[in-house]
Amino acid sequence: MSWAEMTDNLSSACNDTFGQEVDYTPRRGTSFPLIAIFDADHVVIEGGGEVGIETVKPVLSVQNSLFEPAGHPAPAQGDTVKFSGKEYEIVSAQPDGESDTLLILSRVR
């Protein structure tokens, strides 16, 4: 089994355990459901020796093999996702170089 197959299998197992269904809509195309892992990442912003400000950065981890092989474009800035009654816009898509892409989200409504 190749390294790519092993990382994709691990990603599938993580999605099966921790994932939730989201409605993914590319900027150009129709929406489709997929399983992804949501995290409200905590971030501390420090300003040159002053006390840092803590905030939450919502992120979504998606499995790359759920996109292009299924005929969907790769995740990109400007696409939207809906889950748990909320809509988010993707402000950055960061492939991990293996099997997943981390989507940095901004709440729309």
C-alpha positions in Angstrom: 0.0 0.0 0.0 1.4 3.4 -1.0 1.8 6.4 1.4 -1.0 8.2 -0.4 -3.3 5.3 0.1 -2.4 5.0 3.8 -3.0 8.7 4.4 -6.3 8.6 2.5 -7.4 5.6 4.6 -6.5 7.4 7.8 -8.5 10.5 6.7 -11.5 8.3 5.9 -11.3 6.7 9.4 -11.1 10.2 11.0 -14.1 11.4 8.9 -16.1 8.3 9.9 -15.4 9.0 13.6 -15.4 12.8 13.9 -17.0 14.0 10.7 -20.4 15.6 10.1 -22.3 16.1 6.9 -21.9 19.5 5.3 -23.5 21.0 2.2 -20.6 22.2 0.0 -21.2 24.8 -2.8 -18.5 25.7 -5.2 -18.5 29.2 -6.7 -19.2 27.7 -10.0 -21.3 24.6 -9.7 -24.0 22.9 -7.8 -24.0 22.0 -4.1 -23.2 18.5 -2.9 -23.0 16.8 0.5 -19.8 15.6 2.0 -18.4 14.5 5.4 -15.9 16.9 7.0 -14.4 17.6 10.4 -15.2 21.0 12.0 -13.0 22.7 14.6 -13.3 26.1 16.3 -9.6 26.7 16.4 -8.5 29.0 19.2 -5.9 31.6 18.1 -4.0 34.2 20.1 -3.0 37.3 18.3 0.0 39.0 19.9 0.9 42.6 19.2 4.6 43.4 19.8 4.9 42.6 23.5 1.5 43.6 24.5 -1.2 41.3 25.9 -2.5 39.0 23.3 -6.1 38.9 22.1 -7.7 35.5 21.9 -10.3 34.6 19.2 -11.8 31.7 17.5 -11.0 30.7 13.9 -13.5 28.2 12.4 -11.9 25.6 10.2 -13.1 22.6 8.3 -10.9 19.6 7.3 -12.0 17.9 4.0 -10.7 14.8 2.3 -9.3 15.6 -1.1 -10.5 12.3 -2.6 -14.1 13.4 -2.1 -13.7 16.2 -4.7 -12.0 15.7 -8.0 -12.5 12.0 -8.5 -16.3 12.6 -7.9 -16.3 15.3 -10.6 -16.2 18.3 -8.2 -13.6 21.1 -8.4 -11.0 21.2 -5.6 -11.9 23.4 -2.6 -11.2 27.1 -3.2 -11.6 30.6 -1.7 -15.1 31.9 -2.2 -16.8 28.5 -2.1 -19.4 28.1 0.7 -20.4 25.4 3.2 -23.5 25.0 5.3 -23.8 22.9 8.4 -25.4 23.0 11.9 -27.8 25.8 10.6 -24.9 28.1 9.7 -23.3 29.2 6.5 -19.6 29.9 6.0 -17.5 31.2 3.2 -14.0 29.7 2.5 -11.4 32.5 2.9 -8.5 30.1 2.4 -8.0 26.5 1.2 -4.7 25.0 2.6 -3.8 21.5 1.2 -1.7 19.5 3.6 0.3 17.9 0.8 -1.2 14.5 1.6 -4.9 13.6 1.7 -6.7 16.6 3.2 -7.3 20.3 2.8 -7.9 22.7 5.7 -10.5 25.3 4.9 -10.4 28.5 6.8 -13.9 29.8 7.2 -15.7 33.1 7.8 -19.3 33.1 9.0 -21.8 34.4 6.5 -25.1 34.1 8.5 
